[in-house]
Amino acid sequence: MEYFLKIFCLFSLFYSILKLFNLILKRRSQSCYMLAYECFRPKEDTKLNTDSAAKIVMRNKNLGLEEFRFLLKTMVSSGIGENTYCPRNVLEGRETCPTLKDTYEEIDEIMFDTLDNLFKKTCFSPSEIDILVVNVSLFSPAPSLTARIINRYKMREDVKVFNLAGMGCSASVVAIDLVQQLFKTYENSLGIVVSTEDLGSHWYCGKDKKMMLSNCLFRAGGCSMLFTNKTELKDRAILKLKHMERTQYGSDDEAYNCCIQMEDEEGFAGFRLTKSLVKSAAKALTVNLQSMVPKILPLWELVRFFIISLRNSMKKVEFGNIFILFFNLGKMVIKPKFNMLGGGLNLKSGIEHFCVHPGGRAVIDGVGKGLKLNEYDLEPARMALHRWGNTSAGGLWYVLGYMEAKKRLKKGDRILMISLGAGFKCNNCVWEVMKDLSDTNVWKDCIQSYPPDTLNNPFKEKYNWINDEYLSFVRLDFSTMVFN
């Protein structure tokens, strides 16, 4: 009897070890690695410099003197330079009557150019792709954009496709989360995410100030990314996804309405951005970080944070919070009014780089102030906004490209990617750098000039002098106006 008991114990031990080994292998196969990404570089003849931007503003016959002043003031304070790019139909004066052909041409150029470069760089064939996700918020045709890509590249019949619409500027991180979840089911797979936006057919032509802002901030751009969970491709990976946290703050009416597509009183369709945008972004970011911080910071930093908070804060922290912290039960329960940063939390103890969505100067400033980031941390987002503008869901990758072009990203570094978008959503993720990165990518022709000594705004230099008399002249006789 004792002999059989020993055999049973040995068998049980062997079975447990085998199960543990299989579990480790399964988790390794569920990892999400980024192999490469390609940002879109528009044609030079679509560049939106100060003169062409002012002409677009001035030719809008629906605007009065007050609206002209508002737009010019917004351009002056936007943080956007004169090397951004605009849809061709807007530059050619056809923003009031865009055609479906215009929209397809705009989207096709971005999707196919970035995908062509991605396949060329990685040496993978389109037929090897197992998962395809495309996110374009404002354009959802039939057949879908994923079908358009499949037709162009003649992909396999069993490729898993997903077309995301209406997800806003944070759609790229949503798409990556989808790929990560699919990797848990489909082993040894390759996945592609295409993130961009359609601007040309959604240019606002009315005079509502809250809806005119989108014309000043959004610019043409996009990115395609290649991911895998194949362990044999780990050595080729540039980034590994470590953590993902998604927050949907749409139940709050103010947050839901701060960034919304609608028609104004005169029937002109556009995207309305209200003053509560920064406030809603701060709330969503706070909720998101409350869930993510315990997972990304070292234990000693969390312990230090609680000690300082208990000693200096007038707020009372329940014992249960500390209990959950030490036993790592997944989420740290913190009262909504308890300010993590106010307690002295140092995000840089677990994060080396901050990839902030370049949605606008106010958004970048707000995130920087809330997370206590310095100008070095915010430089990539500010430079991406200045050089490329707000390219919606593709904007994060221009920021990442800047970090890479500046040779900031070293093996083992961690990057906190912060995305904010309509809904209102805050979707953040943490990447681990798998090797030293130094590709100049889409920044190669201008990286040496960034950051400039002083971030001069060309709109301010050329048009800050405009007064009511000049605007009246333009209003009466635009056809004879010459920009000097």
Buried (B, 14 or more C-beta within 10 A) or exposed (E): EEEEEEEEEEEEEEEEEEEEEEEEEEEEBBBBBBBBBBBBBBEEEBBBBBBBBBBBBBBBEBBEEEBBBBBBBBBBBBBBBBBBBBBBBBBEEBBBEBEEEBBBBBBBBBBBBBBBBBBEBBEBEBEBBBBBBBBBBBBBBEEBBBBBBBEBBEBEEEBBBBBBBBBBBBBBBBBBBBBBEBBEEBBEBBBBBBBBBBBBBBBBBBBBBBBBBBBBBBBBBBBBBBBBBBBEBBEBBBBBBBBBBBBBBBEBEBBBBBBBBEEBEEEBBBBBBBEBBBBBBBBBBBBBBBBBBBBBBEEEBBEBBBEBBEEEBEEEBEEEBBEBBEEEEEEBEBEEEBBBBEBBBEBBBBBBBBBBBBBBBBBBBBBBEBBEBEEEBBBBBBBBBBBBBBBBBBBBBBBBBBBBBBEBBEEEBBBBBBBBBBBBBBBBBBBBBBBEBEBBBBBEEEBEEBBEEEEEBBBBEBBEEBEEEEBEEBBEEEEEBEEE
